[in-house]
């Protein structure tokens, strides 16, 4: 099987057109981008959607002054005393809108007075219990979810976060979005193939693959690791730079591999410390620092490169990335 023959590849190739479509509809965000009067939101999501909420935290706190807090469903279900959510906004990220625990969490919080927003990729409300339950629905696209590891929907979630930041604070310009879409289209048309690179042999035989990022790139690191686990059955883990240096780096050896995400060619100070620590352990690594694109928009370029790399690695291992064992598009944990 070749990459172009997979549903995963098809899912990825849809991204530029879907980003453009979302941008055309972005003016509709003004009505649905809820937040409390004191500039606070609460976020809930699982899997890739949970990683998207991490991206939202970094973007909204850095560029909009909007404090974001994470909701853990178990604590909500086990709460013995009603929590004070009156006047607060809860954003629920779910590609399908069908995750029962996320929907139940949002409903309980609304019962305590919260206003809610669903961010999903399901247009049919009869198929989307989460969107039916919330006060507002941000639809990522009209493109149906394919039964593969989340690729286009994750990128669209990041896109929605960036557009929301623009609505709240005017921090980004129209050209930031249009230029990013163009760069992604160019990258996808370039025929990217990591199998011909010098790092490929080390990646293929790595016992553990680490992904290290800081700020918004922490979310990209976490989701990249998830996709390598799902598609390529790799022992892959995502870290912030601080978390990695706090202990996990000590477990890495010359038989492992690491990807280091940087917003620019010059590594930030903490990422430089990560690089030096890996050098000391003779651990091979690759720095992912998109040559083009403005931070934090270049996070999307890095993420797509990692998804394509995971796809190629799965095929190199003789695996079918479209039907990885253990992956369910809708994970019912409730």
Number of C-alpha atoms within 10 A of each C-alpha: 10 10 16 11 9 16 17 25 20 15 20 18 19 15 21 21 12 20 23 15 14 19 18 10 13 16 12 13 19 13 10 15 20 22 22 17 10 10 16 19 22 21 22 25 24 20 15 26 23 21 25 30 26 25 23 24 22 21 22 22 15 14 16 18 14 21 17 23 15 16 18 14 20 11 10 17 13 8 10 8 7 11 13 11 16 14 15 22 26 30 27 29 29 30 28 21 24 20 22 16 19 24 24 18 23 27 18 17 22 20 14 16 16 21 24 28 24 28 26 25 25 25 19 11 13 9 13 21 19 30 28 16 18 21 16 19 23 23 20 25 19 13 14 12 18 16 16 20 26 23 25 26 28 26 25 25 27 25 21 23 21 22 24 25 23 20 18 20 13 13 13 16 10 11 9 14 18 14 15 20 23 14 17 22 17 12 14 19 10 9 9 12 12 16 15 9 8 10 14 15 11 17 21 17 12 21 16 17 24 24 26 30 27 22 18 25 29 23 29 32 28 25 27 29 25 25 24 24 21 26 27 25 19 20 16 23 20 23 22 22 24 15 14 19 17 10 9 12 18 12 9 20 18 16 16 22 25 26 22 23 29 24 24 16 12 10 17 14 10 15 23 15 15 22 20 12 17 20 14 11 16 15 19 21 21 16 15 21 19 19 11 13 21 15 15 17 21 21 27 24 24 21 22 23 21 22 24 21 20 25 25 22 23 24 17 15 11 11 18 17 26 19 16 18 14 10 15 13 17 14 13 11 9 12
